[in-house]
């Protein structure tokens, strides 16, 4: 049986756990604790784009492998404006 020790901040290090991984816990009547991994909602990744001039206009240049959804951009801008009103 492997053992784990709680540090002075009530933390336990699980060797197989990934940084930022979330667990739900259930204490049992016999004193044992059951840990269950939880899929936490992750915030969308921020994409840094460059502004470039081409053919007399200014455009965003997005890194390869990323795709922008124009409808999602419009929705995000509308939400931002509404939150400022």
C-alpha positions in Angstrom: 0.0 0.0 0.0 1.3 3.4 -0.9 0.9 6.3 1.5 0.5 10.1 1.0 1.2 12.8 3.6 -0.7 16.0 4.0 1.5 19.2 4.2 1.0 22.2 6.5 -1.4 23.7 3.9 -3.7 20.6 3.8 -2.4 19.5 0.4 -1.7 16.0 -0.9 0.4 15.3 -4.0 -1.0 12.7 -6.3 1.8 11.3 -8.6 -0.6 10.6 -11.5 -2.5 13.9 -11.3 -1.9 16.6 -13.8 -1.4 20.3 -12.8 -4.8 22.0 -12.6 -6.7 18.7 -12.7 -10.0 18.9 -10.6 -11.2 16.1 -8.3 -14.5 15.7 -6.4 -14.2 13.9 -3.1 -16.6 11.9 -1.0 -15.8 11.0 2.6 -17.1 7.5 3.6 -18.4 6.4 7.0 -15.3 4.2 7.5 -13.0 7.2 7.3 -11.8 6.6 3.7 -12.0 9.4 1.1 -12.9 8.7 -2.5 -11.5 11.0 -5.2 -13.1 11.2 -8.6 -11.6 13.2 -11.5 -14.0 15.9 -12.8 -13.8 17.4 -16.3 -13.8 21.1 -15.5 -15.0 23.7 -18.0 -12.0 25.4 -19.6 -12.1 28.9 -20.8 -11.5 29.4 -24.5 -7.9 29.9 -25.5 -6.9 33.4 -26.4 -5.4 33.8 -29.9 -2.9 36.5 -30.6 -3.2 37.8 -34.1 -1.1 40.4 -35.9 -2.5 43.4 -37.9 -1.0 43.5 -41.4 -1.5 45.9 -44.3 -2.4 44.2 -47.6 -4.0 45.5 -50.8 -4.8 48.9 -49.2 -6.6 47.3 -46.2 -5.7 46.2 -42.7 -6.3 42.5 -41.8 -5.7 40.1 -38.9 -3.1 37.5 -39.5 -4.0 34.5 -37.4 -1.3 31.8 -36.6 -1.5 28.6 -38.7 -3.8 26.0 -37.2 -6.3 28.4 -35.8 -9.6 29.3 -37.4 -11.8 32.3 -36.4 -15.6 32.1 -36.5 -16.9 35.5 -37.6 -20.3 34.9 -35.8 -18.5 34.1 -32.6 -16.5 37.3 -32.9 -19.7 39.4 -33.5 -21.4 37.8 -30.5 -18.4 38.5 -28.2 -18.2 42.1 -29.3 -22.0 42.5 -28.7 -21.7 41.0 -25.2 -18.7 43.3 -24.4 -20.6 46.4 -25.5 -23.7 45.3 -23.6 -21.7 44.8 -20.4 -20.4 48.4 -20.7 -23.8 49.9 -21.1 
